Amino acid sequence: MDNDTHTNGLLIENEKLKQTIIELQSQLSKYTNTDRHKRYYENNKERIKQNSMRYIEKLKIENPEKLKEYRHKSYMKRKELSNVE
């Protein structure tokens, strides 16, 4: 009997947690990957590219090791994706 009530308690808690996750995901979806974000990136594409290029140039001067690390990660990711296909 004790095992039964413990199991039922866990099942009820599990359902409550699942419901909480669903609620939090719906709240988070308001702030991530909305049409507003897509429109912003479409309208400011050039500015974003310039900022990223400026960041890379700054990295070349200040921290070339970090740049090497980024490039290596990118290479490994491309290699992994080509092996998958």
N, C-alpha and C positions, 0 to 999 in steps of 0.2 A: 504493500500500500504506500509506503513512504517513497518508494522508487517511482510510483505512478504520479504522485503529486509533484515530485521534483521534475519529472519529465514534462508534465503539463505546464508547470511554471516556466520551464525553459522555452517551451513552444510559444507560450504567450509573450514572453520577453522577446523572442526572436521575431515574432510578427510585429511587435511595437517598434523594434529597431528597423525592420524593413520599411515600415510606414514612415519613420523619421527620415530614413535615407531618401525615399521618394520625395518627401516634402523639401528637403534640403537641396536635392538636385533640381527641382522645379524653381526654387528661389535662385539658385546659382545660374541657371540657364538665362536669366534676365541680364546677367552681366557678362556672359561669355558668348562669343561667336554669333552675335546678333547681326542683323542687316546693317545696323548703324556702324559696326566695326568694319564690315566689308566695304561700305561706302566710303568711310574715312580713308582706308588704304587705297581704294581706287582713285580717290580725288587727290591724295597726297603722295602718290607713288614716287615721284621724282625726289621730293623732299626726304622721304624715308630712305631711298637709295643713297642720297648724298650723306645723310647722317651715318649710315652704315659704313660707307666708304671712309668717312672721316674717322670713325672709330677704328677701322682696320689700319689706317695710316698712323693713328696715335699708338696703336698696339705695336706696330713695326718698330717704332722708336722706343717706347717705354718698356715693353715686355715681349721680346721676340719668342721667348720660350712658350708663352701662352698661345701665341699665334701658331707655333709648330704643333702644339697640343690640339688646337681647333682643327687644323688641317689634317692631322693624323686621324682624329675622330671621324671627320668627314670621309676620309679615304676608307676607313674601316667600315663605315656605314654603307658606302657605295658598294664595297666589295661584298658585304653581307647581302645586300639587296640583289646583286647580280647572281649570287649563288642560289638564292631562293627561287628565282625565276628560272 
